[in-house]
Amino acid sequence: MKKLGLIAIMFLMIGGIVVTEVLAEDYQNYQEIVFDSDDAKLLKEYTTNELTDYKDQIKKRKFMGWKIDIINDNEEVEFVSETKLKIYNNGFSTIKHDITLTTKEETKYQLSATGGIKVKVSGNVKKFKGTVDADIKASVSYSTITSSTENYEFEIVVDPLTFVKIVTRGKGIINNGVGKYYFFWINTTSGGWETFTVTTEYYEIIKDRI
């Protein structure tokens, strides 16, 4: 990526190219997430009242520990996570240059929480804080990180007054729900939880006029 950036800067000096890069690491900052089901949505999209209604559906009390309820179970999504690169040709001459991209087919496990359910970060590993982590993992399907990669080399042609955009697209699985914690059958705290598993990730090249 650094080599590509240097090449792009050289073109900027001689051919009127402008290069920008927009990154998004956490799935909650993805540019677009679309569910296959019209009824499903992300945890952050639920209102406080909606989450309260789901918590109220947890009727059976527990002597001690968490009770988990699932709202969306293994819902498939498609996403645009980030724009890797935008190359604008503001000049009057066609420009060509070579690019090497690495496509990834991988499984990545991400998560988020609200209310009394917390996320614990240890190095590069995220987990739900406390015993609720095991309760959630016992309730939904999830995978740890595995990956395979493949490199592609190709030539990009940027015509005058056009731009080329490279975005990262993919598919994944969303699980989310709510939980209540009981201490001597008394509900002492509650919250929402969500897991996101990336199953496939790839690059898409888009070309359009400025």
C-alpha positions in Angstrom: 0.0 0.0 0.0 2.9 2.4 0.8 4.4 1.6 -2.6 1.1 2.3 -4.4 0.8 5.5 -2.5 4.2 6.7 -3.6 3.4 5.8 -7.2 0.1 7.7 -7.0 1.9 10.8 -5.6 4.3 10.8 -8.5 1.3 10.7 -10.9 -0.2 13.6 -9.0 2.9 15.7 -9.7 2.8 15.0 -13.5 -0.7 14.0 -14.5 -3.3 15.7 -12.3 -4.2 12.6 -10.2 -5.7 12.9 -6.7 -5.5 9.9 -4.4 -7.5 9.5 -1.2 -7.9 6.6 1.2 -10.7 5.9 3.7 -10.3 3.1 6.3 -12.8 1.4 8.6 -11.5 -1.3 11.0 -14.5 -2.0 13.4 -17.7 -3.4 11.8 -19.8 -0.7 13.5 -17.9 1.8 11.3 -18.4 -0.1 8.1 -19.7 2.1 5.3 -22.7 -0.2 4.6 -24.2 -3.4 6.2 -27.3 -4.9 4.5 -29.2 -7.8 5.9 -30.8 -10.5 3.7 -33.8 -10.3 6.0 -35.8 -7.1 6.0 -36.7 -7.7 9.7 -33.2 -7.9 11.1 -31.0 -5.0 12.2 -27.9 -4.2 14.2 -27.9 -3.8 18.0 -27.1 -0.1 17.7 -30.2 0.4 15.6 -32.6 -0.8 18.3 -34.2 1.9 20.5 -34.0 1.7 24.3 -37.7 0.8 24.4 -37.3 -2.0 21.9 -34.5 -3.5 23.9 -36.5 -3.2 27.1 -39.4 -5.1 25.5 -37.0 -7.9 24.5 -35.6 -8.0 28.0 -39.1 -8.3 29.4 -39.5 -11.5 27.4 -37.0 -13.2 29.6 -39.5 -14.5 32.2 -37.8 -17.3 33.9 -35.6 -16.2 36.7 -32.2 -17.7 37.7 -30.6 -18.2 41.1 -27.4 -16.6 40.0 -25.9 -15.7 36.6 -26.9 -14.5 33.2 -30.0 -15.4 31.2 -29.6 -14.8 27.4 -32.3 -14.2 24.8 -31.6 -14.0 21.0 -33.2 -11.4 18.8 -31.4 -12.1 15.5 -30.0 -15.6 15.0 -27.4 -16.3 12.3 -28.6 -13.5 10.1 -26.7 -13.2 6.8 -25.4 -9.8 5.7 -23.4 -8.2 2.9 -21.2 -5.2 3.6 -18.8 -2.6 2.3 -16.2 -2.2 5.0 -14.0 0.5 3.6 -12.8 2.4 0.5 -9.2 1.2 0.1 -8.3 3.8 -2.5 -9.7 6.5 -4.8 -7.7 7.7 -7.8 -8.9 10.8 -9.5 -7.5 11.8 -12.9 -8.1 15.5 -13.3 -5.8 15.7 -16.3 -6.3 15.3 -20.0 -4.1 12.2 -20.7 -4.9 8.6 -19.9 -2.8 7.1 -17.2 -2.0 3.5 -16.6 -0.2 1.8 -13.6 0.1 -1.6 -12.1 -1.5 -2.6 -8.8 -1.1 -5.7 -6.6 -4.0 -6.6 -4.4 -4.4 -9.3 -1.9 -7.8 -11.0 -1.7 -8.8 -12.6 1.6 -11.2 -15.4 2.4 -11.4 -15.4 6.1 -13.4 -15.7 9.3 -13.2 -12.9 11.7 -15.1 -12.6 15.0 -16.1 -9.2 16.3 -18.5 -8.1 18.9 -20.2 -5.2 20.7 -22.4 -4.6 23.8 -24.6 -2.1 25.5 -25.8 -1.5 29.1 -24.7 -3.9 31.8 -23.0 -6.2 29.3 -19.4 -5.0 28.7 -16.6 -5.8 26.2 -13.2 -6.7 27.5 -10.1 -6.1 25.2 -6.9 -8.1 25.8 -4.3 -7.3 23.1 -6.0 -8.1 19.8 -8.7 -10.2 21.4 -12.2 -9.0 22.3 -14.6 -10.9 24.5 -17.6 -10.2 26.7 -16.6 -9.4 30.2 -17.4 -12.0 32.8 -19.4 -15.2 32.6 -21.8 -13.8 30.0 -19.1 -14.5 27.4 -19.5 -18.2 27.8 -23.3 -18.0 27.9 -23.4 -16.1 24.6 -20.9 -18.4 22.9 -23.0 -21.3 24.0 -26.1 -19.8 22.5 -24.8 -18.8 19.0 -22.4 -20.0 16.3 -19.1 -18.2 16.1 -15.6 -18.8 14.7 -12.2 -17.6 15.6 -9.8 -16.0 13.0 -8.8 -18.2 10.1 -7.7 -17.0 6.7 -6.3 -17.8 3.2 -5.0 -15.1 0.8 -4.3 -14.8 -2.9 -2.4 -12.0 -4.7 -3.5 -10.5 -8.0 -1.5 -8.2 -10.2 -3.2 -6.1 -12.8 -3.1 -2.8 -14.7 -5.5 0.0 -14.0 -6.4 2.5 -16.7 -7.6 5.9 -15.4 -9.1 7.9 -18.3 -9.1 11.7 -18.3 -11.7 13.2 -15.9 -12.6 9.9 -14.4 -11.8 8.2 -11.1 -11.2 4.6 -10.0 -12.4 3.4 -6.6 -11.3 0.2 -4.8 -13.7 -0.9 -2.0 -13.6 -3.9 0.3 -16.8 -5.9 0.2 -17.8 -9.1 1.9 -20.4 -11.3 3.6 -20.9 -12.2 7.2 -23.2 -13.4 10.0 -24.8 -11.3 12.7 -26.2 -12.6 16.0 -27.6 -10.3 18.7 -29.8 -10.2 21.7 -30.3 -9.2 25.3 -29.4 -10.6 28.7 -30.3 -10.2 32.3 -28.1 -11.0 35.3 -29.6 -12.5 38.4 -28.3 -12.5 42.0 -30.4 -14.7 44.4 -33.2 -14.6 41.8 -33.1 -10.8 41.7 -32.3 -9.1 38.3 -29.5 -6.7 39.1 -28.3 -5.6 35.7 -29.1 -6.2 32.0 -27.8 -5.3 28.5 -27.6 -6.0 24.8 -25.0 -8.0 23.0 -23.9 -8.7 19.4 -21.5 -10.9 17.5 -20.4 -10.3 13.9 -18.5 -13.0 11.9 -16.9 -12.1 8.6 -17.1 -15.1 6.3 -15.8 -13.7 3.0 -14.0 -10.5 2.1 -12.9 -9.3 -1.4 -12.0 -6.1 -3.4 -14.3 -4.5 -5.9 -13.0 -2.0 -8.5 -15.4 0.8 -9.6 -14.8 3.3 -12.4 -16.8 6.4 -13.0 -16.6 10.0 -14.3 -15.7 12.9 -12.1 
